[in-house]
Amino acid sequence: MKPEDILGLLRARPFEPFRIHMSDGSAFVIRHPELAMVAQSKVLVGIPGPKGPEGPVERTVFCALIHITRVEKLDGTPQQG
């Protein structure tokens, strides 16, 4: 996966929530564009706390781009990348 692939999803208007699938089987849902920051080789994902995407994040996870196996919109539509 390239940084531009994730940036394109985050910058889309209107924003559509999506799920990142990792090579270890884990997955992370991005429900708001401010819950992810893209670097050259990884994505920093904010995991929302009890107040949801509008509140502070509970924790963060680094997702290496080389370990992202696929990205899909929450409606189940796979994305090219």
MOPAC internal coordinates of N, CA, C and O (Angstrom, degrees):
PM7 1SCF
backbone

  N    0.0000 0     0.00 0     0.00 0    0    0    0
  C    1.4472 1     0.00 0     0.00 0    1    0    0
  C    1.5233 1   107.42 1     0.00 0    2    1    0
  O    1.2310 1   120.47 1   -38.36 1    3    2    1
  N    1.3156 1   116.71 1   141.64 1    3    2    1
  C    1.4651 1   122.41 1   179.17 1    5    3    2
  C    1.5314 1   109.44 1  -102.03 1    6    5    3
  O    1.2310 1   120.06 1   -27.29 1    7    6    5
  N    1.3418 1   117.49 1   152.71 1    7    6    5
  C    1.4622 1   119.70 1   178.50 1    9    7    6
  C    1.5279 1   112.05 1   -55.51 1   10    9    7
  O    1.2310 1   120.66 1   142.90 1   11   10    9
  N    1.3211 1   116.34 1   -37.10 1   11   10    9
  C    1.4627 1   121.17 1  -178.13 1   13   11   10
  C    1.5316 1   112.46 1   -62.68 1   14   13   11
  O    1.2310 1   120.61 1   149.80 1   15   14   13
  N    1.3305 1   116.44 1   -30.20 1   15   14   13
  C    1.4690 1   120.48 1   179.02 1   17   15   14
  C    1.5266 1   110.76 1   -63.67 1   18   17   15
  O    1.2310 1   120.71 1   133.89 1   19   18   17
  N    1.3245 1   116.24 1   -46.11 1   19   18   17
  C    1.4605 1   120.47 1   179.90 1   21   19   18
  C    1.5260 1   110.41 1   -72.22 1   22   21   19
  O    1.2310 1   120.37 1   138.57 1   23   22   21
  N    1.3278 1   116.90 1   -41.43 1   23   22   21
  C    1.4674 1   120.16 1   178.56 1   25   23   22
  C    1.5256 1   111.34 1   -58.26 1   26   25   23
  O    1.2310 1   120.44 1   140.33 1   27   26   25
  N    1.3185 1   116.77 1   -39.67 1   27   26   25
  C    1.4611 1   120.59 1   178.62 1   29   27   26
  C    1.5204 1   111.87 1   -60.15 1   30   29   27
  O    1.2310 1   120.51 1   138.78 1   31   30   29
  N    1.3275 1   116.62 1   -41.22 1   31   30   29
  C    1.4648 1   120.49 1   178.23 1   33   31   30
  C    1.5259 1   111.60 1   -67.97 1   34   33   31
  O    1.2310 1   120.38 1   140.52 1   35   34   33
  N    1.3271 1   116.87 1   -39.48 1   35   34   33
  C    1.4570 1   120.75 1  -179.07 1   37   35   34
  C    1.5248 1   112.62 1   -70.44 1   38   37   35
  O    1.2310 1   120.48 1   149.52 1   39   38   37
  N    1.3280 1   116.70 1   -30.48 1   39   38   37
  C    1.4647 1   121.17 1  -177.36 1   41   39   38
  C    1.5179 1   114.05 1   -92.29 1   42   41   39
  O    1.2310 1   120.14 1   174.19 1   43   42   41
  N    1.3140 1   117.34 1    -5.81 1   43   42   41
  C    1.4704 1   120.91 1  -178.93 1   45   43   42
  C    1.5231 1   110.32 1   -61.21 1   46   45   43
  O    1.2310 1   120.83 1   -40.22 1   47   46   45
  N    1.3138 1   116.02 1   139.78 1   47   46   45
  C    1.4667 1   121.89 1   176.40 1   49   47   46
  C    1.5058 1   108.97 1  -127.70 1   50   49   47
  O    1.2310 1   118.79 1   -58.06 1   51   50   49
  N    1.2951 1   119.92 1   121.94 1   51   50   49
  C    1.4513 1   123.64 1     0.09 1   53   51   50
  C    1.5300 1   111.01 1   -72.16 1   54   53   51
  O    1.2310 1   121.00 1   -29.87 1   55   54   53
  N    1.3145 1   115.70 1   150.13 1   55   54   53
  C    1.4600 1   121.22 1   178.30 1   57   55   54
  C    1.5241 1   109.46 1   -67.23 1   58   57   55
  O    1.2310 1   121.04 1   -42.76 1   59   58   57
  N    1.3292 1   115.62 1   137.24 1   59   58   57
  C    1.4633 1   121.38 1   176.33 1   61   59   58
  C    1.5243 1   108.62 1  -119.44 1   62   61   59
  O    1.2310 1   119.56 1   -59.58 1   63   62   61
  N    1.3316 1   118.44 1   120.42 1   63   62   61
  C    1.4636 1   120.83 1   179.58 1   65   63   62
  C    1.5305 1   111.05 1   -55.39 1   66   65   63
  O    1.2310 1   121.25 1   -32.51 1   67   66   65
  N    1.3542 1   115.22 1   147.49 1   67   66   65
  C    1.4594 1   120.10 1  -178.55 1   69   67   66
  C    1.5141 1   110.55 1  -145.22 1   70   69   67
  O    1.2310 1   121.38 1   -13.94 1   71   70   69
  N    1.3364 1   114.97 1   166.06 1   71   70   69
  C    1.4584 1   122.73 1  -179.38 1   73   71   70
  C    1.5268 1   108.67 1  -118.65 1   74   73   71
  O    1.2310 1   121.02 1   -45.55 1   75   74   73
  N    1.3365 1   115.66 1   134.45 1   75   74   73
  C    1.4642 1   122.35 1   175.30 1   77   75   74
  C    1.5244 1   107.56 1  -100.68 1   78   77   75
  O    1.2310 1   119.98 1   -54.34 1   79   78   77
  N    1.3250 1   117.64 1   125.66 1   79   78   77
  C    1.4634 1   122.82 1   177.49 1   81   79   78
  C    1.5207 1   108.82 1  -103.64 1   82   81   79
  O    1.2310 1   121.18 1   -46.26 1   83   82   81
  N    1.3372 1   115.34 1   133.74 1   83   82   81
  C    1.4542 1   121.85 1  -177.50 1   85   83   82
  C    1.5335 1   111.55 1  -105.90 1   86   85   83
  O    1.2310 1   120.77 1   -19.74 1   87   86   85
  N    1.3334 1   116.13 1   160.26 1   87   86   85
  C    1.4627 1   120.93 1  -177.90 1   89   87   86
  C    1.5274 1   113.29 1   -65.37 1   90   89   87
  O    1.2310 1   119.54 1   158.78 1   91   90   89
  N    1.3323 1   118.48 1   -21.22 1   91   90   89
  C    1.4642 1   120.46 1   178.37 1   93   91   90
  C    1.5295 1   112.51 1   -86.81 1   94   93   91
  O    1.2310 1   120.45 1  -176.11 1   95   94   93
  N    1.3401 1   116.74 1     3.89 1   95   94   93
  C    1.4578 1   121.38 1   178.76 1   97   95   94
  C    1.5243 1   114.14 1    95.34 1   98   97   95
  O    1.2310 1   119.94 1   169.49 1   99   98   97
  N    1.3220 1   117.72 1   -10.51 1   99   98   97
  C    1.4648 1   119.35 1   178.58 1  101   99   98
  C    1.5274 1   109.85 1   -75.96 1  102  101   99
  O    1.2310 1   121.15 1   -17.65 1  103  102  101
  N    1.3201 1   115.41 1   162.35 1  103  102  101
  C    1.4608 1   121.26 1   179.85 1  105  103  102
  C    1.5214 1   108.52 1  -146.69 1  106  105  103
  O    1.2310 1   120.99 1   -32.42 1  107  106  105
  N    1.3241 1   115.72 1   147.58 1  107  106  105
  C    1.4600 1   121.76 1  -178.68 1  109  107  106
  C    1.5170 1   108.92 1  -132.47 1  110  109  107
  O    1.2310 1   121.05 1   -48.23 1  111  110  109
  N    1.3343 1   115.60 1   131.77 1  111  110  109
  C    1.4580 1   121.67 1  -178.79 1  113  111  110
  C    1.5190 1   109.09 1   -95.98 1  114  113  111
  O    1.2310 1   120.86 1   -48.79 1  115  114  113
  N    1.3244 1   115.97 1   131.21 1  115  114  113
  C    1.4621 1   122.86 1   175.63 1  117  115  114
  C    1.5263 1   106.34 1  -107.48 1  118  117  115
  O    1.2310 1   120.48 1   -76.84 1  119  118  117
  N    1.3286 1   116.69 1   103.16 1  119  118  117
  C    1.4663 1   121.57 1  -177.86 1  121  119  118
  C    1.5205 1   113.08 1   -96.04 1  122  121  119
  O    1.2310 1   120.53 1   171.64 1  123  122  121
  N    1.3325 1   116.59 1    -8.36 1  123  122  121
  C    1.4611 1   121.02 1  -179.14 1  125  123  122
  C    1.5311 1   107.19 1  -148.54 1  126  125  123
  O    1.2310 1   119.55 1   -41.29 1  127  126  125
  N    1.3394 1   118.46 1   138.71 1  127  126  125
  C    1.4708 1   119.54 1  -175.64 1  129  127  126
  C    1.5263 1   114.12 1   -62.37 1  130  129  127
  O    1.2310 1   119.54 1   158.93 1  131  130  129
  N    1.3128 1   118.49 1   -21.07 1  131  130  129
  C    1.4578 1   120.41 1   179.56 1  133  131  130
  C    1.5261 1   112.96 1   -82.49 1  134  133  131
  O    1.2310 1   120.19 1  -179.95 1  135  134  133
  N    1.3303 1   117.24 1     0.05 1  135  134  133
  C    1.4583 1   120.79 1   179.22 1  137  135  134
  C    1.5242 1   112.84 1   -92.13 1  138  137  135
  O    1.2310 1   119.80 1  -170.37 1  139  138  137
  N    1.3275 1   117.99 1     9.63 1  139  138  137
  C    1.4635 1   120.66 1   177.69 1  141  139  138
  C    1.5224 1   109.63 1  -145.10 1  142  141  139
  O    1.2310 1   121.21 1   -41.36 1  143  142  141
  N    1.3239 1   115.29 1   138.64 1  143  142  141
  C    1.4621 1   122.12 1   173.63 1  145  143  142
  C    1.5222 1   107.50 1  -123.97 1  146  145  143
  O    1.2310 1   120.70 1   -47.83 1  147  146  145
  N    1.3274 1   116.26 1   132.17 1  147  146  145
  C    1.4544 1   121.23 1  -175.28 1  149  147  146
  C    1.5202 1   109.96 1  -103.93 1  150  149  147
  O    1.2310 1   120.86 1   -52.76 1  151  150  149
  N    1.3274 1   115.97 1   127.24 1  151  150  149
  C    1.4585 1   123.30 1   173.11 1  153  151  150
  C    1.5358 1   107.52 1  -109.82 1  154  153  151
  O    1.2310 1   120.50 1     1.41 1  155  154  153
  N    1.3072 1   116.65 1  -178.59 1  155  154  153
  C    1.4666 1   120.97 1  -176.59 1  157  155  154
  C    1.5283 1   112.75 1   -62.81 1  158  157  155
  O    1.2310 1   120.49 1   145.04 1  159  158  157
  N    1.3506 1   116.66 1   -34.96 1  159  158  157
  C    1.4691 1   118.36 1  -175.63 1  161  159  158
  C    1.5274 1   114.04 1  -125.27 1  162  161  159
  O    1.2310 1   119.84 1  -178.27 1  163  162  161
  N    1.3311 1   117.91 1     1.73 1  163  162  161
  C    1.4600 1   119.62 1  -178.44 1  165  163  162
  C    1.5161 1   111.26 1  -153.78 1  166  165  163
  O    1.2310 1   121.83 1   -13.82 1  167  166  165
  N    1.3192 1   114.10 1   166.18 1  167  166  165
  C    1.4653 1   122.21 1   175.27 1  169  167  166
  C    1.5206 1   106.76 1  -120.61 1  170  169  167
  O    1.2310 1   120.67 1   -50.78 1  171  170  169
  N    1.3253 1   116.33 1   129.22 1  171  170  169
  C    1.4544 1   121.20 1   174.16 1  173  171  170
  C    1.5251 1   106.88 1   -93.43 1  174  173  171
  O    1.2310 1   120.92 1   -63.67 1  175  174  173
  N    1.3262 1   115.84 1   116.33 1  175  174  173
  C    1.4627 1   121.49 1  -177.30 1  177  175  174
  C    1.5222 1   109.12 1  -105.84 1  178  177  175
  O    1.2310 1   120.59 1   -51.42 1  179  178  177
  N    1.3294 1   116.48 1   128.58 1  179  178  177
  C    1.4531 1   121.65 1   174.93 1  181  179  178
  C    1.5132 1   109.88 1   -90.73 1  182  181  179
  O    1.2310 1   120.72 1   -53.24 1  183  182  181
  N    1.3228 1   116.22 1   126.76 1  183  182  181
  C    1.4607 1   121.61 1   178.53 1  185  183  182
  C    1.5282 1   106.86 1   -94.19 1  186  185  183
  O    1.2310 1   120.28 1   -63.70 1  187  186  185
  N    1.3456 1   117.08 1   116.30 1  187  186  185
  C    1.4650 1   119.95 1  -175.69 1  189  187  186
  C    1.5198 1   113.18 1   -61.73 1  190  189  187
  O    1.2310 1   121.41 1   -30.17 1  191  190  189
  N    1.3203 1   114.92 1   149.83 1  191  190  189
  C    1.4583 1   121.92 1   174.89 1  193  191  190
  C    1.5154 1   110.06 1   -88.08 1  194  193  191
  O    1.2310 1   120.18 1    17.63 1  195  194  193
  N    1.3254 1   117.26 1  -162.37 1  195  194  193
  C    1.4679 1   122.11 1  -176.50 1  197  195  194
  C    1.5299 1   114.23 1   -60.72 1  198  197  195
  O    1.2310 1   119.64 1   153.87 1  199  198  197
  N    1.3245 1   118.29 1   -26.13 1  199  198  197
  C    1.4625 1   120.97 1  -179.03 1  201  199  198
  C    1.5255 1   112.45 1   -84.06 1  202  201  199
  O    1.2310 1   120.00 1  -177.88 1  203  202  201
  N    1.3306 1   117.60 1     2.12 1  203  202  201
  C    1.4558 1   121.09 1   178.17 1  205  203  202
  C    1.5198 1   112.65 1    77.78 1  206  205  203
  O    1.2310 1   120.20 1    16.28 1  207  206  205
  N    1.3377 1   117.21 1  -163.72 1  207  206  205
  C    1.4577 1   121.47 1  -174.32 1  209  207  206
  C    1.5263 1   114.13 1   -63.69 1  210  209  207
  O    1.2310 1   119.89 1   161.69 1  211  210  209
  N    1.3168 1   117.81 1   -18.31 1  211  210  209
  C    1.4664 1   120.27 1  -178.70 1  213  211  210
  C    1.5299 1   111.87 1   -84.29 1  214  213  211
  O    1.2310 1   119.70 1   163.71 1  215  214  213
  N    1.3266 1   118.18 1   -16.29 1  215  214  213
  C    1.4570 1   121.90 1  -179.07 1  217  215  214
  C    1.5203 1   111.41 1   -98.23 1  218  217  215
  O    1.2310 1   120.53 1     5.95 1  219  218  217
  N    1.3349 1   116.59 1  -174.05 1  219  218  217
  C    1.4662 1   119.94 1   178.72 1  221  219  218
  C    1.5317 1   111.15 1   -69.65 1  222  221  219
  O    1.2310 1   121.11 1   -28.13 1  223  222  221
  N    1.3331 1   115.48 1   151.87 1  223  222  221
  C    1.4633 1   119.04 1   178.29 1  225  223  222
  C    1.5245 1   109.19 1   -74.89 1  226  225  223
  O    1.2310 1   121.42 1   -30.38 1  227  226  225
  N    1.3185 1   114.88 1   149.62 1  227  226  225
  C    1.4593 1   121.66 1   179.92 1  229  227  226
  C    1.5232 1   110.72 1   -83.72 1  230  229  227
  O    1.2310 1   121.16 1   142.57 1  231  230  229
  N    1.3280 1   115.39 1   -37.43 1  231  230  229
  C    1.4678 1   121.87 1   178.80 1  233  231  230
  C    1.5163 1   108.84 1  -160.25 1  234  233  231
  O    1.2310 1   120.66 1    -8.84 1  235  234  233
  N    1.3162 1   116.34 1   171.16 1  235  234  233
  C    1.4610 1   121.01 1   177.54 1  237  235  234
  C    1.5248 1   109.47 1  -126.29 1  238  237  235
  O    1.2310 1   121.33 1   -25.21 1  239  238  237
  N    1.3172 1   115.05 1   154.79 1  239  238  237
  C    1.4592 1   121.93 1   179.31 1  241  239  238
  C    1.5294 1   107.87 1  -134.59 1  242  241  239
  O    1.2310 1   120.49 1   -46.86 1  243  242  241
  N    1.3320 1   116.67 1   133.14 1  243  242  241
  C    1.4605 1   120.78 1   172.57 1  245  243  242
  C    1.5150 1   108.59 1   -89.98 1  246  245  243
  O    1.2310 1   120.35 1   -51.46 1  247  246  245
  N    1.3293 1   116.94 1   128.54 1  247  246  245
  C    1.4627 1   123.07 1   177.76 1  249  247  246
  C    1.5238 1   107.97 1  -115.72 1  250  249  247
  O    1.2310 1   120.45 1   -68.56 1  251  250  249
  N    1.3193 1   116.75 1   111.44 1  251  250  249
  C    1.4608 1   120.62 1   177.82 1  253  251  250
  C    1.5253 1   109.12 1   -66.78 1  254  253  251
  O    1.2310 1   120.73 1   -48.96 1  255  254  253
  N    1.3123 1   116.21 1   131.04 1  255  254  253
  C    1.4754 1   120.47 1  -178.69 1  257  255  254
  C    1.5211 1   112.29 1   -58.03 1  258  257  255
  O    1.2310 1   120.15 1   145.36 1  259  258  257
  N    1.3369 1   117.33 1   -34.64 1  259  258  257
  C    1.4720 1   118.96 1  -179.23 1  261  259  258
  C    1.5232 1   112.25 1   -68.90 1  262  261  259
  O    1.2310 1   119.92 1   164.36 1  263  262  261
  N    1.3385 1   117.75 1   -15.64 1  263  262  261
  C    1.4589 1   121.09 1   179.52 1  265  263  262
  C    1.5247 1   113.44 1  -101.49 1  266  265  263
  O    1.2310 1   120.33 1  -178.29 1  267  266  265
  N    1.3394 1   116.98 1     1.71 1  267  266  265
  C    1.4573 1   119.46 1   174.70 1  269  267  266
  C    1.5236 1   107.52 1   -80.76 1  270  269  267
  O    1.2310 1   120.49 1   -62.72 1  271  270  269
  N    1.3246 1   116.68 1   117.28 1  271  270  269
  C    1.4616 1   120.53 1  -176.71 1  273  271  270
  C    1.5219 1   112.44 1   -88.94 1  274  273  271
  O    1.2310 1   120.70 1   148.71 1  275  274  273
  N    1.3331 1   116.27 1   -31.29 1  275  274  273
  C    1.4520 1   119.76 1   176.83 1  277  275  274
  C    1.5230 1   109.38 1  -166.48 1  278  277  275
  O    1.2310 1   121.98 1   -17.46 1  279  278  277
  N    1.3021 1   113.81 1   162.54 1  279  278  277
  C    1.4646 1   121.81 1   176.42 1  281  279  278
  C    1.5178 1   106.22 1  -131.18 1  282  281  279
  O    1.2310 1   120.54 1   -42.93 1  283  282  281
  N    1.3209 1   116.57 1   137.07 1  283  282  281
  C    1.4623 1   119.48 1   179.17 1  285  283  282
  C    1.5232 1   110.52 1  -137.46 1  286  285  283
  O    1.2310 1   120.92 1   -34.88 1  287  286  285
  N    1.3053 1   115.84 1   145.12 1  287  286  285
  C    1.4563 1   120.12 1   172.67 1  289  287  286
  C    1.5180 1   107.06 1   -66.52 1  290  289  287
  O    1.2310 1   120.36 1   -25.09 1  291  290  289
  N    1.3141 1   116.92 1   154.91 1  291  290  289
  C    1.4599 1   119.11 1  -177.43 1  293  291  290
  C    1.5234 1   112.76 1   -66.42 1  294  293  291
  O    1.2310 1   120.18 1   165.64 1  295  294  293
  N    1.3287 1   117.27 1   -14.36 1  295  294  293
  C    1.4673 1   118.81 1   173.79 1  297  295  294
  C    1.5199 1   112.15 1   -80.17 1  298  297  295
  O    1.2310 1   120.59 1  -178.87 1  299  298  297
  N    1.3557 1   116.49 1     1.13 1  299  298  297
  C    1.4556 1   121.47 1   176.63 1  301  299  298
  C    1.5140 1   114.66 1    96.21 1  302  301  299
  O    1.2310 1   119.60 1   179.88 1  303  302  301
  N    1.3268 1   118.36 1    -0.12 1  303  302  301
  C    1.4604 1   121.55 1  -179.02 1  305  303  302
  C    1.5179 1   110.21 1   -77.49 1  306  305  303
  O    1.2310 1   119.23 1   -62.05 1  307  306  305
  N    1.3548 1   119.07 1   117.95 1  307  306  305
  C    1.4616 1   120.26 1   177.98 1  309  307  306
  C    1.5259 1   110.78 1   -68.90 1  310  309  307
  O    1.2310 1   120.64 1   -30.83 1  311  310  309
  N    1.3339 1   116.38 1   149.17 1  311  310  309
  C    1.4653 1   122.29 1   179.16 1  313  311  310
  C    1.5236 1   108.99 1  -107.68 1  314  313  311
  O    1.2310 1   120.98 1   -33.67 1  315  314  313
  N    1.3060 1   115.74 1   146.33 1  315  314  313
  C    1.4637 1   121.20 1   176.04 1  317  315  314
  C    1.5177 1   108.81 1   -75.97 1  318  317  315
  O    1.2310 1   120.25 1   -31.85 1  319  318  317
  N    1.3205 1   117.12 1   148.15 1  319  318  317
  C    1.4687 1   118.65 1   178.20 1  321  319  318
  C    1.4788 1   112.44 1  -177.90 1  322  321  319
  O    1.2310 1   120.10 1   180.00 1  323  322  321

